[in-house]
C-alpha cells in the first residue's frame, strides 16, 4: 500500500517535476506536460503510458492497475489503486510515465519497458 503522501514524494523526486493543481486533482508535470495525477479523495493515481507500457503494467492485476475507461484510456492514461499497489511497482510505473513524457517533449521515440 502507498499513501497519497508517499505517492507525492515519489513523483516529486523524479527529475524536473513540477506539482500543480489540475481541476480537483494534483498533477505532476515535466516541461508543462502531465505524466501523473493524484486523486487524493479516491486514493488513486493516473499515469500516462504508451499503449505497450499500459498493457504490460495492466497485465499484473487489473484490480490494481487498469486503463481509464473511455477515450483517455485508449490514449494510455492508466489508473493505479494506491491502497493495493506495491511500492516497487509504483516506482517502476512512475519512472516509465515520466520517461514517456520526457522523451515525447524531446521529439524522441517513446521507450517502452
VOLO-983960 format. One record per atom (N, C-alpha, C): residue number from 0; atom name; z, x, y. Coordinates in Angstrom, 3 decimals, m for minus. Layout:
N
<NUM, 'CA', <Z, X, Y>> ...
% end
This chain:
113
<0, 'N', <0.000, 0.831, m1.189>> <0, 'CA', <0.000, 0.000, 0.000>> <0, 'C', <0.000, 0.875, 1.252>> <1, 'N', <m0.764, 0.432, 2.245>> <1, 'CA', <m0.846, 1.141, 3.513>> <1, 'C', <m0.472, 0.168, 4.620>> <2, 'N', <0.421, 0.573, 5.482>> <2, 'CA', <0.824, m0.277, 6.599>> <2, 'C', <m0.216, m0.207, 7.722>> <3, 'N', <m0.133, m1.158, 8.634>> <3, 'CA', <m1.004, m1.127, 9.812>> <3, 'C', <m0.799, 0.163, 10.604>> <4, 'N', <0.448, 0.575, 10.745>> <4, 'CA', <0.758, 1.799, 11.496>> <4, 'C', <0.158, 3.025, 10.808>> <5, 'N', <0.236, 3.067, 9.482>> <5, 'CA', <m0.336, 4.198, 8.739>> <5, 'C', <m1.863, 4.204, 8.869>> <6, 'N', <m2.483, 3.016, 8.793>> <6, 'CA', <m3.936, 2.937, 8.979>> <6, 'C', <m4.319, 3.500, 10.344>> <7, 'N', <m3.618, 3.071, 11.370>> <7, 'CA', <m3.886, 3.524, 12.742>> <7, 'C', <m3.775, 5.049, 12.823>> <8, 'N', <m2.744, 5.601, 12.207>> <8, 'CA', <m2.527, 7.051, 12.222>> <8, 'C', <m3.665, 7.788, 11.503>> <9, 'N', <m4.062, 7.290, 10.337>> <9, 'CA', <m5.133, 7.932, 9.565>> <9, 'C', <m6.473, 7.859, 10.295>> <10, 'N', <m6.801, 6.696, 10.838>> <10, 'CA', <m8.080, 6.531, 11.537>> <10, 'C', <m8.121, 7.383, 12.804>> <11, 'N', <m7.023, 7.415, 13.526>> <11, 'CA', <m6.968, 8.161, 14.791>> <11, 'C', <m6.986, 9.669, 14.582>> <12, 'N', <m6.636, 10.124, 13.388>> <12, 'CA', <m6.598, 11.560, 13.098>> <12, 'C', <m7.985, 12.162, 12.882>> <13, 'N', <m8.991, 11.329, 12.684>> <13, 'CA', <m10.350, 11.838, 12.482>> <13, 'C', <m10.903, 12.368, 13.809>> <14, 'N', <m11.844, 13.302, 13.758>> <14, 'CA', <m12.344, 13.936, 14.982>> <14, 'C', <m12.985, 12.950, 15.967>> <15, 'N', <m12.631, 13.122, 17.243>> <15, 'CA', <m13.251, 12.407, 18.363>> <15, 'C', <m13.085, 10.891, 18.332>> <16, 'N', <m12.061, 10.396, 17.686>> <16, 'CA', <m11.854, 8.946, 17.582>> <16, 'C', <m11.145, 8.417, 18.819>> <17, 'N', <m11.642, 7.275, 19.290>> <17, 'CA', <m11.038, 6.554, 20.401>> <17, 'C', <m10.641, 5.180, 19.888>> <18, 'N', <m9.421, 4.762, 20.197>> <18, 'CA', <m8.925, 3.446, 19.800>> <18, 'C', <m9.023, 2.505, 20.993>> <19, 'N', <m9.699, 1.367, 20.797>> <19, 'CA', <m9.897, 0.391, 21.864>> <19, 'C', <m9.764, m1.030, 21.317>> <20, 'N', <m9.424, m1.987, 22.170>> <20, 'CA', <m9.403, m3.379, 21.724>> <20, 'C', <m10.820, m3.847, 21.380>> <21, 'N', <m10.899, m4.753, 20.424>> <21, 'CA', <m12.176, m5.362, 20.038>> <21, 'C', <m11.874, m6.818, 19.680>> <22, 'N', <m12.072, m7.705, 20.640>> <22, 'CA', <m11.675, m9.097, 20.505>> <22, 'C', <m10.188, m9.137, 20.164>> <23, 'N', <m9.784, m9.819, 19.089>> <23, 'CA', <m8.356, m9.879, 18.744>> <23, 'C', <m7.917, m8.731, 17.843>> <24, 'N', <m8.823, m7.813, 17.556>> <24, 'CA', <m8.537, m6.677, 16.682>> <24, 'C', <m8.495, m5.372, 17.479>> <25, 'N', <m8.243, m4.292, 16.759>> <25, 'CA', <m8.304, m2.952, 17.320>> <25, 'C', <m9.500, m2.252, 16.695>> <26, 'N', <m10.284, m1.562, 17.520>> <26, 'CA', <m11.422, m0.821, 16.974>> <26, 'C', <m11.164, 0.675, 17.069>> <27, 'N', <m11.827, 1.393, 16.182>> <27, 'CA', <m11.784, 2.850, 16.152>> <27, 'C', <m13.230, 3.310, 16.263>> <28, 'N', <m13.504, 4.126, 17.292>> <28, 'CA', <m14.877, 4.460, 17.641>> <28, 'C', <m15.090, 5.969, 17.758>> <29, 'N', <m16.348, 6.338, 17.539>> <29, 'CA', <m16.812, 7.692, 17.788>> <29, 'C', <m18.056, 7.545, 18.657>> <30, 'N', <m18.046, 8.180, 19.816>> <30, 'CA', <m19.181, 8.097, 20.748>> <30, 'C', <m19.584, 6.643, 20.994>> <31, 'N', <m18.583, 5.811, 21.239>> <31, 'CA', <m18.741, 4.390, 21.581>> <31, 'C', <m19.194, 3.513, 20.421>> <32, 'N', <m19.345, 4.071, 19.217>> <32, 'CA', <m19.770, 3.288, 18.055>> <32, 'C', <m18.580, 3.032, 17.146>> <33, 'N', <m18.414, 1.781, 16.760>> <33, 'CA', <m17.289, 1.383, 15.904>> <33, 'C', <m17.555, 1.792, 14.460>> <34, 'N', <m16.558, 2.431, 13.847>> <34, 'CA', <m16.630, 2.713, 12.415>> <34, 'C', <m15.554, 1.961, 11.646>> <35, 'N', <m14.546, 1.441, 12.357>> <35, 'CA', <m13.477, 0.693, 11.691>> <35, 'C', <m12.804, m0.245, 12.690>> <36, 'N', <m12.304, m1.355, 12.163>> <36, 'CA', <m11.457, m2.240, 12.950>> <36, 'C', <m10.212, m2.553, 12.130>> <37, 'N', <m9.173, m2.954, 12.838>> <37, 'CA', <m7.904, m3.293, 12.199>> <37, 'C', <m7.476, m4.675, 12.669>> <38, 'N', <m7.311, m5.598, 11.718>> <38, 'CA', <m6.796, m6.942, 11.990>> <38, 'C', <m5.329, m6.937, 11.557>> <39, 'N', <m4.453, m6.608, 12.484>> <39, 'CA', <m3.042, m6.412, 12.143>> <39, 'C', <m2.392, m7.653, 11.547>> <40, 'N', <m2.699, m8.826, 12.079>> <40, 'CA', <m2.023, m10.021, 11.554>> <40, 'C', <m2.468, m10.374, 10.139>> <41, 'N', <m3.596, m9.837, 9.699>> <41, 'CA', <m4.067, m10.057, 8.321>> <41, 'C', <m3.821, m8.844, 7.422>> <42, 'N', <m3.293, m7.762, 8.004>> <42, 'CA', <m3.076, m6.505, 7.269>> <42, 'C', <m4.353, m6.083, 6.539>> <43, 'N', <m5.462, m6.127, 7.316>> <43, 'CA', <m6.775, m5.847, 6.734>> <43, 'C', <m7.599, m5.007, 7.700>> <44, 'N', <m8.328, m4.063, 7.142>> <44, 'CA', <m9.254, m3.241, 7.923>> <44, 'C', <m10.675, m3.640, 7.567>> <45, 'N', <m11.589, m3.281, 8.446>> <45, 'CA', <m13.013, m3.482, 8.193>> <45, 'C', <m13.705, m2.177, 8.558>> <46, 'N', <m14.466, m1.618, 7.602>> <46, 'CA', <m15.138, m0.337, 7.805>> <46, 'C', <m16.636, m0.503, 7.679>> <47, 'N', <m17.377, 0.361, 8.377>> <47, 'CA', <m18.837, 0.350, 8.353>> <47, 'C', <m19.338, 1.413, 7.379>> <48, 'N', <m20.035, 0.939, 6.337>> <48, 'CA', <m20.598, 1.828, 5.324>> <48, 'C', <m22.113, 1.660, 5.263>> <49, 'N', <m22.767, 2.615, 4.630>> <49, 'CA', <m24.152, 2.412, 4.214>> <49, 'C', <m24.099, 1.416, 3.051>> <50, 'N', <m25.241, 0.865, 2.688>> <50, 'CA', <m25.270, m0.073, 1.554>> <50, 'C', <m24.796, 0.603, 0.271>> <51, 'N', <m25.207, 1.844, 0.074>> <51, 'CA', <m24.811, 2.579, m1.131>> <51, 'C', <m23.302, 2.801, m1.157>> <52, 'N', <m22.745, 3.273, m0.049>> <52, 'CA', <m21.304, 3.517, 0.006>> <52, 'C', <m20.517, 2.223, m0.158>> <53, 'N', <m21.008, 1.148, 0.444>> <53, 'CA', <m20.347, m0.145, 0.288>> <53, 'C', <m20.295, m0.542, m1.188>> <54, 'N', <m21.396, m0.354, m1.879>> <54, 'CA', <m21.465, m0.682, m3.304>> <54, 'C', <m20.498, 0.170, m4.119>> <55, 'N', <m20.436, 1.451, m3.816>> <55, 'CA', <m19.552, 2.363, m4.552>> <55, 'C', <m18.089, 1.983, m4.328>> <56, 'N', <m17.678, 1.843, m3.067>> <56, 'CA', <m16.280, 1.520, m2.789>> <56, 'C', <m15.901, 0.136, m3.329>> <57, 'N', <m16.807, m0.829, m3.235>> <57, 'CA', <m16.518, m2.180, m3.713>> <57, 'C', <m16.451, m2.248, m5.231>> <58, 'N', <m17.051, m1.301, m5.909>> <58, 'CA', <m17.071, m1.342, m7.374>> <58, 'C', <m15.707, m1.052, m7.994>> <59, 'N', <m14.793, m0.436, m7.236>> <59, 'CA', <m13.472, m0.121, m7.783>> <59, 'C', <m12.682, m1.383, m8.087>> <60, 'N', <m12.561, m2.280, m7.125>> <60, 'CA', <m11.801, m3.519, m7.300>> <60, 'C', <m12.122, m4.440, m6.132>> <61, 'N', <m12.851, m5.515, m6.394>> <61, 'CA', <m13.297, m6.404, m5.327>> <61, 'C', <m12.179, m7.262, m4.737>> <62, 'N', <m10.965, m7.138, m5.248>> <62, 'CA', <m9.841, m7.806, m4.584>> <62, 'C', <m9.224, m6.878, m3.534>> <63, 'N', <m9.624, m5.616, m3.549>> <63, 'CA', <m9.092, m4.618, m2.617>> <63, 'C', <m10.131, m4.247, m1.556>> <64, 'N', <m11.352, m3.952, m1.981>> <64, 'CA', <m12.443, m3.551, m1.093>> <64, 'C', <m13.654, m4.406, m1.431>> <65, 'N', <m14.175, m5.115, m0.415>> <65, 'CA', <m15.281, m6.035, m0.671>> <65, 'C', <m16.084, m6.265, 0.608>> <66, 'N', <m17.388, m6.557, 0.456>> <66, 'CA', <m18.237, m6.787, 1.623>> <66, 'C', <m17.766, m8.002, 2.429>> <67, 'N', <m17.908, m7.921, 3.735>> <67, 'CA', <m17.653, m9.079, 4.593>> <67, 'C', <m18.648, m10.159, 4.186>> <68, 'N', <m18.187, m11.386, 3.995>> <68, 'CA', <m19.099, m12.430, 3.523>> <68, 'C', <m19.960, m13.003, 4.649>> <69, 'N', <m21.132, m12.504, 4.847>> <69, 'CA', <m22.145, m13.022, 5.768>> <69, 'C', <m23.095, m11.889, 6.107>> <70, 'N', <m23.857, m12.059, 7.179>> <70, 'CA', <m24.830, m11.009, 7.531>> <70, 'C', <m24.167, m9.687, 7.866>> <71, 'N', <m22.916, m9.704, 8.350>> <71, 'CA', <m22.218, m8.455, 8.650>> <71, 'C', <m22.003, m7.646, 7.368>> <72, 'N', <m21.688, m8.313, 6.290>> <72, 'CA', <m21.516, m7.634, 5.010>> <72, 'C', <m22.805, m6.991, 4.528>> <73, 'N', <m23.920, m7.662, 4.776>> <73, 'CA', <m25.222, m7.101, 4.379>> <73, 'C', <m25.580, m5.873, 5.215>> <74, 'N', <m24.912, m5.694, 6.357>> <74, 'CA', <m25.138, m4.536, 7.210>> <74, 'C', <m24.144, m3.410, 6.907>> <75, 'N', <m23.328, m3.583, 5.864>> <75, 'CA', <m22.414, m2.528, 5.434>> <75, 'C', <m20.957, m2.728, 5.816>> <76, 'N', <m20.648, m3.762, 6.607>> <76, 'CA', <m19.256, m3.993, 7.001>> <76, 'C', <m18.464, m4.475, 5.797>> <77, 'N', <m17.332, m3.833, 5.573>> <77, 'CA', <m16.578, m3.997, 4.331>> <77, 'C', <m15.089, m4.144, 4.633>> <78, 'N', <m14.481, m5.189, 4.054>> <78, 'CA', <m13.044, m5.404, 4.216>> <78, 'C', <m12.262, m4.522, 3.248>> <79, 'N', <m11.094, m4.078, 3.708>> <79, 'CA', <m10.144, m3.361, 2.856>> <79, 'C', <m8.779, m4.014, 3.052>> <80, 'N', <m8.213, m4.507, 1.967>> <80, 'CA', <m6.887, m5.126, 1.992>> <80, 'C', <m5.852, m4.005, 1.963>> <81, 'N', <m5.193, m3.789, 3.087>> <81, 'CA', <m4.277, m2.652, 3.212>> <81, 'C', <m3.060, m2.772, 2.305>> <82, 'N', <m2.634, m3.974, 1.984>> <82, 'CA', <m1.474, m4.163, 1.108>> <82, 'C', <m1.776, m3.775, m0.337>> <83, 'N', <m3.068, m3.641, m0.674>> <83, 'CA', <m3.462, m3.364, m2.058>> <83, 'C', <m4.105, m1.992, m2.265>> <84, 'N', <m4.582, m1.369, m1.199>> <84, 'CA', <m5.362, m0.139, m1.360>> <84, 'C', <m4.450, 1.078, m1.512>> <85, 'N', <m4.887, 2.013, m2.346>> <85, 'CA', <m4.201, 3.300, m2.479>> <85, 'C', <m4.547, 4.154, m1.267>> <86, 'N', <m3.599, 4.920, m0.783>> <86, 'CA', <m3.816, 5.726, 0.422>> <86, 'C', <m4.971, 6.698, 0.258>> <87, 'N', <m5.107, 7.331, m0.910>> <87, 'CA', <m6.176, 8.298, m1.135>> <87, 'C', <m7.549, 7.631, m1.033>> <88, 'N', <m7.658, 6.423, m1.569>> <88, 'CA', <m8.920, 5.677, m1.493>> <88, 'C', <m9.230, 5.337, m0.043>> <89, 'N', <m8.213, 4.909, 0.694>> <89, 'CA', <m8.408, 4.570, 2.097>> <89, 'C', <m8.842, 5.799, 2.898>> <90, 'N', <m8.246, 6.927, 2.652>> <90, 'CA', <m8.627, 8.157, 3.361>> <90, 'C', <m10.094, 8.482, 3.092>> <91, 'N', <m10.516, 8.397, 1.829>> <91, 'CA', <m11.928, 8.640, 1.497>> <91, 'C', <m12.834, 7.644, 2.214>> <92, 'N', <m12.434, 6.387, 2.233>> <92, 'CA', <m13.230, 5.341, 2.877>> <92, 'C', <m13.338, 5.593, 4.382>> <93, 'N', <m12.231, 5.926, 5.018>> <93, 'CA', <m12.250, 6.206, 6.458>> <93, 'C', <m13.148, 7.395, 6.789>> <94, 'N', <m13.039, 8.455, 6.006>> <94, 'CA', <m13.875, 9.632, 6.245>> <94, 'C', <m15.354, 9.299, 6.071>> <95, 'N', <m15.665, 8.483, 5.076>> <95, 'CA', <m17.051, 8.093, 4.820>> <95, 'C', <m17.595, 7.247, 5.962>> <96, 'N', <m16.831, 6.260, 6.412>> <96, 'CA', <m17.268, 5.398, 7.518>> <96, 'C', <m17.408, 6.208, 8.806>> <97, 'N', <m16.459, 7.086, 9.055>> <97, 'CA', <m16.502, 7.937, 10.246>> <97, 'C', <m17.764, 8.800, 10.231>> <98, 'N', <m18.027, 9.453, 9.102>> <98, 'CA', <m19.203, 10.325, 8.988>> <98, 'C', <m20.493, 9.535, 9.139>> <99, 'N', <m20.522, 8.316, 8.631>> <99, 'CA', <m21.692, 7.434, 8.763>> <99, 'C', <m22.044, 7.253, 10.234>> <100, 'N', <m21.045, 6.973, 11.048>> <100, 'CA', <m21.275, 6.748, 12.476>> <100, 'C', <m21.618, 8.062, 13.185>> <101, 'N', <m20.938, 9.144, 12.838>> <101, 'CA', <m21.245, 10.449, 13.444>> <101, 'C', <m22.696, 10.821, 13.155>> <102, 'N', <m23.117, 10.679, 11.925>> <102, 'CA', <m24.492, 11.027, 11.557>> <102, 'C', <m25.504, 10.126, 12.253>> <103, 'N', <m25.225, 8.840, 12.338>> <103, 'CA', <m26.186, 7.929, 12.957>> <103, 'C', <m26.302, 8.185, 14.463>> <104, 'N', <m25.210, 8.628, 15.094>> <104, 'CA', <m25.270, 8.915, 16.534>> <104, 'C', <m25.969, 10.248, 16.812>> <105, 'N', <m26.103, 11.082, 15.795>> <105, 'CA', <m26.811, 12.357, 15.946>> <105, 'C', <m28.280, 12.212, 15.539>> <106, 'N', <m28.632, 11.036, 15.031>> <106, 'CA', <m30.001, 10.829, 14.571>> <106, 'C', <m30.275, 11.466, 13.235>> <107, 'N', <m29.207, 11.834, 12.509>> <107, 'CA', <m29.365, 12.455, 11.204>> <107, 'C', <m29.387, 11.375, 10.125>> <108, 'N', <m29.962, 11.661, 8.988>> <108, 'CA', <m29.908, 10.719, 7.884>> <108, 'C', <m28.460, 10.447, 7.495>> <109, 'N', <m28.195, 9.248, 7.060>> <109, 'CA', <m26.844, 8.872, 6.700>> <109, 'C', <m26.529, 9.377, 5.296>> <110, 'N', <m25.423, 10.098, 5.183>> <110, 'CA', <m24.996, 10.625, 3.891>> <110, 'C', <m24.201, 9.562, 3.167>> <111, 'N', <m24.392, 9.475, 1.880>> <111, 'CA', <m23.555, 8.599, 1.064>> <111, 'C', <m22.676, 9.493, 0.206>> <112, 'N', <m21.799, 8.846, m0.556>> <112, 'CA', <m20.897, 9.604, m1.428>> <112, 'C', <m21.722, 10.449, m2.313>> 
% end
